[in-house]
Amino acid sequence: MTTIELKDILIHKIAAINDKSFLAAMNTIIDTKSEKLIYRTTPEQKQRIKLAKEQIARGEAISNDQVEADIDKWLSER
């Protein structure tokens, strides 16, 4: 079976489903595989991204490895 044939079969099967929650779950799964996924950001999100980039440029950030090390240290002290 080719990819195109499989897509056609799935389209017909999905068209016959009326369970909204199941379709929503399928949509979530498909979104994770979509190559054309577009992220839309709000003006607030854009501003926060800009501020974060400025903080990184000033060296006001720590690596994920350092955060994990700090958490491990904190947990071991408890």
Secondary structure, 3 states (H helix, E strand, C coil): CCHHHHHHHHHHHHHCCCCHHHHHHHHHHHHHHCCCCCCCCCHHHHHHHHHHHHHHHCCCCCCHHHHHHHHHHHHHHC
